[in-house]
């Protein structure tokens, strides 16, 4: 089941959420929409009593958008015994100390408490949330991860009305003049983003605040933060940051944001041999519309050439000569296959020969090889928009990648996978204990070499794939990516 929790007052943004949850691409499942105005997330002087309650209209919009059912629990069902006796969940302080949390104490504790309860009652497989309230989305993602809840969080881009104002249930409070102020609010953030993208200076929150105040808006906050940590960040020091603000138009509180991106996203996937990096990275790139950069294939290509020319893989000086004029080309994926060429010759299958596999660690360990391949890979990734896998992608090649993953598996599991791969390619398959010993030795060589050893980057996330299907690993990578890069920034291809 797919689940879309709301507080009612449904609008175009909710319609987009329900449609996304009901889309066959999200998986065949029923879509449940809940309507519950949660008293725990309203402050003493906020608009709980007058919050829009439009049940009949909500039912109509939900049905038209593809909902299978609408659920309207009462307060007793959500908080048995009353709110005073109910269990509470508390969001981490670091995630609610800034942005909306700085002016609405206790608000996000109320949000995580009610969503945790709704998930316990509904038990959905996927939870669909909007990106308009990015702080709320991030906190709920962290809740699901940290509490180990068995549900995938999916996000949908901010939906805007025709005049550019972000769709919100509270927009119906606005009179004509206040509506114009709300439109100005959205325009100021868009202008700040445009100026940034055109090569101007990073947005100055103080200057943005002044522009908003000049338009008659009462500004609560304007901040530039890291999208995942929700802590202060400078666009000049990170490739992706979030410019977020909250204002009041009359008595109505509005929030909005703009992502500031200096280049398209980069994903670095490192890990030991036989962890399945190539297979899942290739599929992950295809799903997200990222360019696939198979760095392992590049090192295999160099190794193939070294062997073809009869050079000793351990002879650094001789290998350096082979690099003169070397050109390794990776063509775009075609039906899941990336064609590899060395100096114009296609070597896609040849580089998977066991002879190449046995020598690639020795060749890749040479400083001259690492330098040549790293320089070429960095040129390929200068504009971003790609995912690369290898041994030192997150530590040496793309240390500023938005997402770094260390994908691994036990030696026993990797030996099993290697045997299946060799069998499928028609090669002789050694006994599993022998393959496992080879993998352990390969790990030792890769992790102890002097130049660019196999290491997990300090900020990389370890993903152990034992017991996971290829599809489950790809789903996990997508979820990790979306924690940092919203659909607004990098839309999933249709």
Rosetta blueprint (number, residue, H / E / L):
1 X L
2 X E
3 X E
4 X E
5 X E
6 X E
7 X L
8 X L
9 X L
10 X L
11 X L
12 X H
13 X H
14 X H
15 X H
16 X H
17 X H
18 X H
19 X H
20 X H
21 X H
22 X H
23 X L
24 X H
25 X H
26 X H
27 X L
28 X L
29 X L
30 X L
31 X E
32 X E
33 X E
34 X E
35 X E
36 X L
37 X L
38 X L
39 X H
40 X H
41 X H
42 X L
43 X L
44 X L
45 X L
46 X L
47 X L
48 X L
49 X L
50 X L
51 X L
52 X L
53 X L
54 X L
55 X H
56 X H
57 X H
58 X H
59 X H
60 X H
61 X H
62 X H
63 X H
64 X H
65 X H
66 X L
67 X L
68 X L
69 X E
70 X E
71 X E
72 X L
73 X L
74 X L
75 X H
76 X H
77 X H
78 X H
79 X L
80 X L
81 X L
82 X L
83 X H
84 X H
85 X H
86 X L
87 X L
88 X L
89 X L
90 X L
91 X L
92 X L
93 X H
94 X H
95 X H
96 X H
97 X L
98 X L
99 X L
100 X H
101 X H
102 X H
103 X H
104 X L
105 X L
106 X L
107 X H
108 X H
109 X H
110 X H
111 X H
112 X H
113 X H
114 X H
115 X H
116 X H
117 X H
118 X H
119 X H
120 X H
121 X H
122 X H
123 X L
124 X L
125 X L
126 X E
127 X E
128 X E
129 X E
130 X E
131 X L
132 X L
133 X L
134 X H
135 X H
136 X H
137 X H
138 X H
139 X H
140 X H
141 X H
142 X H
143 X H
144 X H
145 X H
146 X H
147 X L
148 X L
149 X L
150 X L
151 X L
152 X E
153 X E
154 X E
155 X E
156 X E
157 X L
158 X L
159 X L
160 X E
161 X L
162 X L
163 X L
164 X L
165 X L
166 X E
167 X L
168 X L
169 X H
170 X H
171 X H
172 X H
173 X H
174 X L
175 X L
176 X H
177 X H
178 X H
179 X H
180 X H
181 X H
182 X H
183 X H
184 X H
185 X H
186 X H
187 X H
188 X H
189 X H
190 X H
191 X H
192 X H
193 X H
194 X H
195 X H
196 X H
197 X H
198 X L
199 X L
200 X L
201 X L
202 X L
203 X L
204 X L
205 X H
206 X H
207 X H
208 X H
209 X H
210 X H
211 X H
212 X H
213 X H
214 X H
215 X L
216 X L
217 X L
218 X E
219 X E
220 X E
221 X E
222 X E
223 X E
224 X E
225 X E
226 X L
227 X L
228 X L
229 X L
230 X L
231 X L
232 X E
233 X L
234 X L
235 X H
236 X H
237 X H
238 X L
239 X L
240 X E
241 X E
242 X E
243 X E
244 X E
245 X E
246 X E
247 X E
248 X E
249 X E
250 X L
251 X L
252 X E
253 X E
254 X E
255 X E
256 X E
257 X E
258 X E
259 X E
260 X E
261 X E
262 X L
263 X L
264 X L
265 X L
266 X E
267 X E
268 X E
269 X E
270 X E
271 X L
272 X L
273 X L
274 X L
275 X L
276 X L
277 X H
278 X H
279 X H
280 X H
281 X H
282 X H
283 X H
284 X H
285 X H
286 X H
287 X H
288 X H
289 X L
290 X L
291 X E
292 X E
293 X E
294 X E
295 X H
296 X H
297 X H
298 X H
299 X H
300 X H
301 X H
302 X H
303 X H
304 X H
305 X H
306 X H
307 X H
308 X H
309 X L
310 X L
311 X L
312 X L
313 X L
314 X L
315 X L
316 X H
317 X H
318 X H
319 X H
320 X H
321 X H
322 X H
323 X L
324 X L
325 X L
326 X L
327 X L
328 X E
329 X E
330 X E
331 X L
332 X L
333 X L
334 X E
335 X L
336 X L
337 X E
338 X L
339 X L
340 X E
341 X E
342 X E
343 X L
344 X L
345 X E
346 X E
347 X L
348 X L
349 X L
350 X H
351 X H
352 X H
353 X L
354 X H
355 X H
356 X H
357 X H
358 X H
359 X H
360 X H
361 X H
362 X H
363 X H
364 X H
365 X L
366 X L
367 X H
368 X H
369 X H
370 X H
371 X H
372 X H
373 X H
374 X H
375 X H
376 X H
377 X H
378 X H
379 X H
380 X H
381 X L
382 X L
383 X L
384 X L
385 X L
386 X E
387 X E
388 X E
389 X E
390 X E
391 X L
392 X L
393 X H
394 X H
395 X H
396 X H
397 X H
398 X L
399 X L
400 X L
401 X L
402 X L
403 X E
404 X E
405 X E
406 X E
407 X E
408 X E
409 X L
410 X L
411 X H
412 X H
413 X H
414 X H
415 X H
416 X H
417 X H
418 X H
419 X H
420 X H
421 X H
422 X H
423 X H
424 X H
425 X L
426 X L
427 X L
428 X L
429 X L
430 X L
431 X L
432 X H
433 X H
434 X H
435 X H
436 X H
437 X H
438 X H
439 X H
440 X H
441 X H
442 X H
443 X H
444 X H
445 X H
446 X H
447 X H
448 X H
449 X L
450 X L
451 X L
452 X L
453 X L
454 X L
455 X L
456 X L
457 X L
458 X L
459 X L
460 X L
461 X E
462 X E
463 X E
464 X E
465 X L
466 X L
467 X L
468 X L
469 X L
470 X H
471 X H
472 X H
473 X H
474 X H
475 X H
476 X H
477 X H
478 X H
479 X H
480 X H
481 X H
482 X H
483 X H
484 X H
485 X L
486 X L
487 X L
488 X L
489 X L
490 X L
491 X L
492 X L
493 X L
494 X L
